[in-house]
Amino acid sequence: GYWGLLLASLVESDDGLTDLHVNGGYFGLTMASSVEPKTRLFWSYKFTRLGVQIGLSEAGDVLGQSVQGFRTALFEHTFSAGIETAYRKKSRWILQGDYGFRTRSVSARVSWYHRVFEFGFNFYPESVFIMQPQLNIHANF
């Protein structure tokens, strides 16, 4: 899978690991409707699966148990809604809100899109407020 391949290559160089697999993917469906010529509303559903497996070169002790490695997975169903407005040819602002049903998490995104590049910020107002920068490159056919 494509998840965390750069991260996996960085972490795998550590001598304490014997195995590291990060995989996953997602699929979704997006619907949009025009409010006026330069403004669209959109709704989407996305299913995400992420899996991580880590093998340790030496067994560790966790709460009195010998641990050789870790394996975990995340499955999420996300609903998103937002608004997109064009202000120049091939340039637009996007405001989006998301809700993850399994994790009961809320997030938001504001981004600026121009031709192939999209730059924005993701906001995760959980127990600690997190703001994550985002850079996307789009291939439009």
FIKOLZA-1660 file (N, C-alpha, C; in steps of 0.1 Angstrom, whole numbers, plus 5000, padded with zeros to 4 digits):
% residues 141
   i   px   py   pz ch aa at
   1 5008 4988 5000  A  G  N
   1 5000 5000 5000  A  G CA
   1 5008 5012 5000  A  G  C
   2 5002 5024 4998  A  Y  N
   2 5009 5036 4997  A  Y CA
   2 5011 5043 5010  A  Y  C
   3 5004 5039 5021  A  W  N
   3 5005 5046 5034  A  W CA
   3 5019 5046 5040  A  W  C
   4 5024 5057 5043  A  G  N
   4 5036 5058 5051  A  G CA
   4 5049 5052 5045  A  G  C
   5 5050 5051 5032  A  L  N
   5 5062 5044 5026  A  L CA
   5 5074 5052 5030  A  L  C
   6 5074 5065 5030  A  L  N
   6 5085 5074 5033  A  L CA
   6 5088 5072 5048  A  L  C
   7 5078 5072 5057  A  L  N
   7 5080 5070 5071  A  L CA
   7 5086 5056 5074  A  L  C
   8 5081 5046 5067  A  A  N
   8 5086 5032 5069  A  A CA
   8 5101 5031 5065  A  A  C
   9 5105 5038 5055  A  S  N
   9 5119 5037 5051  A  S CA
   9 5128 5044 5061  A  S  C
  10 5123 5055 5068  A  L  N
  10 5130 5062 5078  A  L CA
  10 5131 5054 5091  A  L  C
  11 5120 5048 5095  A  V  N
  11 5120 5041 5108  A  V CA
  11 5127 5027 5106  A  V  C
  12 5126 5021 5095  A  E  N
  12 5132 5008 5093  A  E CA
  12 5147 5008 5095  A  E  C
  13 5154 5019 5093  A  S  N
  13 5168 5019 5095  A  S CA
  13 5172 5018 5109  A  S  C
  14 5163 5019 5119  A  D  N
  14 5166 5017 5133  A  D CA
  14 5170 5002 5136  A  D  C
  15 5180 5000 5143  A  D  N
  15 5185 4986 5146  A  D CA
  15 5175 4978 5155  A  D  C
  16 5166 4985 5161  A  G  N
  16 5157 4978 5170  A  G CA
  16 5145 4971 5163  A  G  C
  17 5144 4973 5150  A  L  N
  17 5132 4967 5143  A  L CA
  17 5137 4956 5133  A  L  C
  18 5129 4945 5133  A  T  N
  18 5132 4935 5123  A  T CA
  18 5122 4935 5112  A  T  C
  19 5110 4941 5114  A  D  N
  19 5099 4940 5104  A  D CA
  19 5091 4953 5106  A  D  C
  20 5088 4959 5094  A  L  N
  20 5079 4971 5094  A  L CA
  20 5071 4971 5082  A  L  C
  21 5057 4970 5083  A  H  N
  21 5048 4970 5072  A  H CA
  21 5037 4980 5075  A  H  C
  22 5036 4990 5066  A  V  N
  22 5025 5000 5067  A  V CA
  22 5017 4999 5054  A  V  C
  23 5004 4996 5055  A  N  N
  23 4997 4995 5042  A  N CA
  23 4982 4999 5045  A  N  C
  24 4976 5002 5034  A  G  N
  24 4962 5007 5035  A  G CA
  24 4957 5013 5022  A  G  C
  25 4946 5018 5023  A  G  N
  25 4940 5025 5012  A  G CA
  25 4926 5030 5015  A  G  C
  26 4920 5037 5006  A  Y  N
  26 4907 5042 5008  A  Y CA
  26 4899 5043 4995  A  Y  C
  27 4886 5043 4995  A  F  N
  27 4878 5046 4984  A  F CA
  27 4866 5055 4989  A  F  C
  28 4860 5062 4979  A  G  N
  28 4849 5071 4983  A  G CA
  28 4841 5075 4972  A  G  C
  29 4831 5083 4975  A  L  N
  29 4821 5088 4965  A  L CA
  29 4818 5102 4969  A  L  C
  30 4819 5111 4959  A  T  N
  30 4817 5125 4961  A  T CA
  30 4806 5130 4952  A  T  C
  31 4796 5138 4957  A  M  N
  31 4786 5144 4949  A  M CA
  31 4786 5159 4951  A  M  C
  32 4784 5166 4940  A  A  N
  32 4784 5181 4941  A  A CA
  32 4772 5187 4934  A  A  C
  33 4768 5199 4938  A  S  N
  33 4758 5206 4932  A  S CA
  33 4761 5221 4931  A  S  C
  34 4758 5227 4920  A  S  N
  34 4762 5241 4919  A  S CA
  34 4751 5250 4925  A  S  C
  35 4756 5260 4933  A  V  N
  35 4747 5269 4939  A  V CA
  35 4746 5282 4930  A  V  C
  36 4757 5286 4925  A  E  N
  36 4757 5296 4915  A  E CA
  36 4769 5293 4906  A  E  C
  37 4772 5301 4895  A  P  N
  37 4782 5297 4886  A  P CA
  37 4796 5294 4892  A  P  C
  38 4800 5301 4902  A  K  N
  38 4813 5299 4908  A  K CA
  38 4814 5292 4921  A  K  C
  39 4802 5287 4926  A  T  N
  39 4802 5281 4939  A  T CA
  39 4795 5267 4938  A  T  C
  40 4801 5257 4945  A  R  N
  40 4796 5244 4945  A  R CA
  40 4795 5239 4960  A  R  C
  41 4785 5232 4963  A  L  N
  41 4784 5224 4976  A  L CA
  41 4788 5210 4972  A  L  C
  42 4794 5203 4982  A  F  N
  42 4798 5189 4979  A  F CA
  42 4796 5181 4992  A  F  C
  43 4793 5168 4990  A  W  N
  43 4791 5158 5001  A  W CA
  43 4799 5146 4996  A  W  C
  44 4805 5139 5006  A  S  N
  44 4812 5127 5002  A  S CA
  44 4812 5117 5014  A  S  C
  45 4814 5104 5010  A  Y  N
  45 4816 5093 5019  A  Y CA
  45 4830 5087 5015  A  Y  C
  46 4837 5083 5026  A  K  N
  46 4850 5077 5023  A  K CA
  46 4852 5066 5033  A  K  C
  47 4857 5054 5028  A  F  N
  47 4860 5043 5037  A  F CA
  47 4875 5042 5037  A  F  C
  48 4882 5041 5049  A  T  N
  48 4896 5041 5050  A  T CA
  48 4900 5028 5058  A  T  C
  49 4911 5022 5053  A  R  N
  49 4917 5011 5060  A  R CA
  49 4932 5013 5061  A  R  C
  50 4938 5012 5073  A  L  N
  50 4952 5014 5075  A  L CA
  50 4957 5003 5085  A  L  C
  51 4967 4996 5081  A  G  N
  51 4973 4986 5089  A  G CA
  51 4988 4988 5091  A  G  C
  52 4993 4985 5103  A  V  N
  52 5007 4986 5107  A  V CA
  52 5011 4974 5114  A  V  C
  53 5023 4969 5110  A  Q  N
  53 5029 4957 5117  A  Q CA
  53 5043 4960 5120  A  Q  C
  54 5048 4959 5132  A  I  N
  54 5061 4962 5136  A  I CA
  54 5067 4950 5144  A  I  C
  55 5078 4945 5139  A  G  N
  55 5085 4934 5146  A  G CA
  55 5098 4940 5153  A  G  C
  56 5100 4936 5166  A  L  N
  56 5111 4941 5174  A  L CA
  56 5122 4930 5174  A  L  C
  57 5135 4935 5173  A  S  N
  57 5146 4926 5173  A  S CA
  57 5148 4919 5187  A  S  C
  58 5144 4927 5198  A  E  N
  58 5145 4921 5211  A  E CA
  58 5131 4922 5218  A  E  C
  59 5127 4911 5224  A  A  N
  59 5114 4912 5231  A  A CA
  59 5115 4922 5242  A  A  C
  60 5104 4929 5243  A  G  N
  60 5102 4939 5254  A  G CA
  60 5092 4934 5264  A  G  C
  61 5092 4941 5275  A  D  N
  61 5083 4937 5286  A  D CA
  61 5072 4948 5287  A  D  C
  62 5059 4945 5285  A  V  N
  62 5048 4954 5286  A  V CA
  62 5038 4948 5296  A  V  C
  63 5037 4954 5308  A  L  N
  63 5028 4950 5319  A  L CA
  63 5030 4935 5322  A  L  C
  64 5043 4931 5322  A  G  N
  64 5046 4917 5326  A  G CA
  64 5045 4907 5315  A  G  C
  65 5042 4912 5303  A  Q  N
  65 5041 4903 5291  A  Q CA
  65 5053 4905 5282  A  Q  C
  66 5058 4894 5276  A  S  N
  66 5069 4896 5266  A  S CA
  66 5063 4899 5253  A  S  C
  67 5068 4910 5247  A  V  N
  67 5062 4915 5234  A  V CA
  67 5073 4914 5223  A  V  C
  68 5070 4907 5212  A  Q  N
  68 5079 4906 5201  A  Q CA
  68 5076 4916 5190  A  Q  C
  69 5064 4921 5190  A  G  N
  69 5060 4931 5180  A  G CA
  69 5046 4936 5182  A  G  C
  70 5042 4944 5173  A  F  N
  70 5028 4950 5174  A  F CA
  70 5021 4949 5160  A  F  C
  71 5008 4947 5160  A  R  N
  71 5000 4948 5148  A  R CA
  71 4987 4955 5152  A  R  C
  72 4984 4965 5144  A  T  N
  72 4972 4972 5146  A  T CA
  72 4965 4976 5133  A  T  C
  73 4952 4979 5133  A  A  N
  73 4945 4983 5121  A  A CA
  73 4935 4994 5125  A  A  C
  74 4932 5002 5115  A  L  N
  74 4922 5013 5117  A  L CA
  74 4912 5012 5105  A  L  C
  75 4899 5011 5108  A  F  N
  75 4889 5012 5097  A  F CA
  75 4880 5023 5101  A  F  C
  76 4877 5032 5091  A  E  N
  76 4869 5044 5094  A  E CA
  76 4860 5047 5082  A  E  C
  77 4848 5051 5086  A  H  N
  77 4838 5056 5077  A  H CA
  77 4836 5071 5079  A  H  C
  78 4839 5079 5069  A  T  N
  78 4839 5093 5071  A  T CA
  78 4829 5100 5062  A  T  C
  79 4821 5109 5067  A  F  N
  79 4812 5117 5059  A  F CA
  79 4818 5131 5059  A  F  C
  80 4818 5138 5047  A  S  N
  80 4823 5151 5046  A  S CA
  80 4813 5160 5038  A  S  C
  81 4813 5173 5041  A  A  N
  81 4805 5183 5034  A  A CA
  81 4813 5195 5034  A  A  C
  82 4811 5203 5023  A  G  N
  82 4819 5215 5021  A  G CA
  82 4814 5224 5010  A  G  C
  83 4821 5235 5009  A  I  N
  83 4818 5245 4998  A  I CA
  83 4831 5248 4991  A  I  C
  84 4830 5250 4978  A  E  N
  84 4841 5254 4970  A  E CA
  84 4837 5266 4962  A  E  C
  85 4846 5276 4961  A  T  N
  85 4843 5288 4954  A  T CA
  85 4855 5292 4945  A  T  C
  86 4852 5294 4932  A  A  N
  86 4862 5298 4923  A  A CA
  86 4864 5313 4923  A  A  C
  87 4876 5318 4923  A  Y  N
  87 4878 5332 4923  A  Y CA
  87 4886 5337 4911  A  Y  C
  88 4893 5327 4904  A  R  N
  88 4900 5329 4891  A  R CA
  88 4899 5316 4883  A  R  C
  89 4902 5317 4871  A  K  N
  89 4902 5305 4863  A  K CA
  89 4912 5295 4869  A  K  C
  90 4907 5283 4872  A  K  N
  90 4915 5272 4878  A  K CA
  90 4921 5275 4892  A  K  C
  91 4915 5284 4899  A  S  N
  91 4918 5287 4913  A  S CA
  91 4906 5287 4921  A  S  C
  92 4907 5281 4933  A  R  N
  92 4895 5281 4942  A  R CA
  92 4899 5279 4956  A  R  C
  93 4890 5283 4965  A  W  N
  93 4891 5281 4979  A  W CA
  93 4881 5269 4983  A  W  C
  94 4885 5261 4992  A  I  N
  94 4877 5250 4996  A  I CA
  94 4876 5250 5012  A  I  C
  95 4864 5249 5017  A  L  N
  95 4862 5248 5031  A  L CA
  95 4854 5234 5033  A  L  C
  96 4859 5226 5042  A  Q  N
  96 4853 5212 5043  A  Q CA
  96 4853 5208 5058  A  Q  C
  97 4842 5202 5062  A  G  N
  97 4841 5196 5075  A  G CA
  97 4839 5181 5074  A  G  C
  98 4845 5173 5083  A  D  N
  98 4844 5158 5083  A  D CA
  98 4839 5153 5096  A  D  C
  99 4833 5141 5095  A  Y  N
  99 4829 5134 5108  A  Y CA
  99 4833 5119 5106  A  Y  C
 100 4841 5114 5114  A  G  N
 100 4844 5099 5114  A  G CA
 100 4835 5092 5123  A  G  C
 101 4828 5082 5118  A  F  N
 101 4817 5075 5126  A  F CA
 101 4823 5066 5136  A  F  C
 102 4833 5058 5133  A  R  N
 102 4839 5048 5142  A  R CA
 102 4847 5055 5153  A  R  C
 103 4854 5065 5150  A  T  N
 103 4862 5072 5161  A  T CA
 103 4855 5084 5167  A  T  C
 104 4843 5087 5161  A  R  N
 104 4835 5099 5166  A  R CA
 104 4844 5111 5166  A  R  C
 105 4851 5114 5155  A  S  N
 105 4860 5125 5155  A  S CA
 105 4855 5135 5145  A  S  C
 106 4858 5148 5147  A  V  N
 106 4854 5159 5139  A  V CA
 106 4867 5165 5134  A  V  C
 107 4867 5169 5121  A  S  N
 107 4879 5176 5116  A  S CA
 107 4874 5186 5106  A  S  C
 108 4883 5195 5102  A  A  N
 108 4879 5206 5092  A  A CA
 108 4892 5208 5084  A  A  C
 109 4889 5214 5072  A  R  N
 109 4900 5216 5062  A  R CA
 109 4897 5229 5055  A  R  C
 110 4907 5238 5054  A  V  N
 110 4906 5250 5045  A  V CA
 110 4918 5249 5036  A  V  C
 111 4915 5250 5023  A  S  N
 111 4926 5249 5013  A  S CA
 111 4924 5258 5001  A  S  C
 112 4936 5261 4995  A  W  N
 112 4936 5269 4983  A  W CA
 112 4941 5260 4972  A  W  C
 113 4934 5259 4961  A  Y  N
 113 4937 5250 4949  A  Y CA
 113 4940 5259 4937  A  Y  C
 114 4951 5256 4930  A  H  N
 114 4954 5262 4917  A  H CA
 114 4961 5252 4908  A  H  C
 115 4954 5249 4897  A  R  N
 115 4958 5240 4886  A  R CA
 115 4962 5226 4892  A  R  C
 116 4974 5224 4896  A  V  N
 116 4978 5211 4901  A  V CA
 116 4982 5210 4916  A  V  C
 117 4984 5222 4922  A  F  N
 117 4988 5222 4936  A  F CA
 117 4976 5226 4945  A  F  C
 118 4976 5220 4956  A  E  N
 118 4966 5224 4966  A  E CA
 118 4973 5225 4980  A  E  C
 119 4972 5237 4986  A  F  N
 119 4978 5239 4999  A  F CA
 119 4968 5243 5009  A  F  C
 120 4968 5237 5021  A  G  N
 120 4958 5240 5031  A  G CA
 120 4962 5235 5045  A  G  C
 121 4952 5236 5054  A  F  N
 121 4954 5232 5067  A  F CA
 121 4943 5223 5072  A  F  C
 122 4946 5213 5079  A  N  N
 122 4936 5204 5085  A  N CA
 122 4936 5208 5100  A  N  C
 123 4924 5208 5105  A  F  N
 123 4922 5211 5120  A  F CA
 123 4915 5199 5126  A  F  C
 124 4921 5195 5138  A  Y  N
 124 4915 5184 5145  A  Y CA
 124 4913 5189 5160  A  Y  C
 125 4901 5194 5163  A  P  N
 125 4898 5199 5176  A  P CA
 125 4895 5188 5186  A  P  C
 126 4904 5179 5189  A  E  N
 126 4902 5169 5198  A  E CA
 126 4906 5174 5212  A  E  C
 127 4912 5165 5220  A  S  N
 127 4916 5169 5234  A  S CA
 127 4926 5180 5233  A  S  C
 128 4935 5180 5223  A  V  N
 128 4944 5191 5221  A  V CA
 128 4942 5195 5207  A  V  C
 129 4942 5209 5205  A  F  N
 129 4939 5214 5191  A  F CA
 129 4951 5212 5182  A  F  C
 130 4949 5205 5171  A  I  N
 130 4960 5202 5162  A  I CA
 130 4957 5209 5149  A  I  C
 131 4967 5215 5143  A  M  N
 131 4966 5221 5130  A  M CA
 131 4977 5215 5121  A  M  C
 132 4974 5208 5111  A  Q  N
 132 4983 5201 5102  A  Q CA
 132 4984 5207 5088  A  Q  C
 133 4995 5211 5084  A  P  N
 133 4996 5216 5070  A  P CA
 133 4994 5205 5060  A  P  C
 134 4990 5208 5048  A  Q  N
 134 4987 5199 5038  A  Q CA
 134 4992 5204 5024  A  Q  C
 135 4998 5196 5016  A  L  N
 135 5002 5199 5003  A  L CA
 135 4998 5187 4994  A  L  C
 136 4990 5189 4984  A  N  N
 136 4985 5179 4975  A  N CA
 136 4990 5183 4961  A  N  C
 137 4993 5173 4953  A  I  N
 137 4995 5175 4939  A  I CA
 137 4985 5167 4931  A  I  C
 138 4978 5173 4922  A  H  N
 138 4967 5167 4915  A  H CA
 138 4971 5164 4901  A  H  C
 139 4967 5153 4895  A  A  N
 139 4969 5150 4881  A  A CA
 139 4955 5150 4875  A  A  C
 140 4952 5160 4867  A  N  N
 140 4939 5162 4861  A  N CA
 140 4940 5157 4846  A  N  C
 141 4931 5148 4843  A  F  N
 141 4930 5143 4829  A  F CA
 141 4918 5148 4822  A  F  C
% end
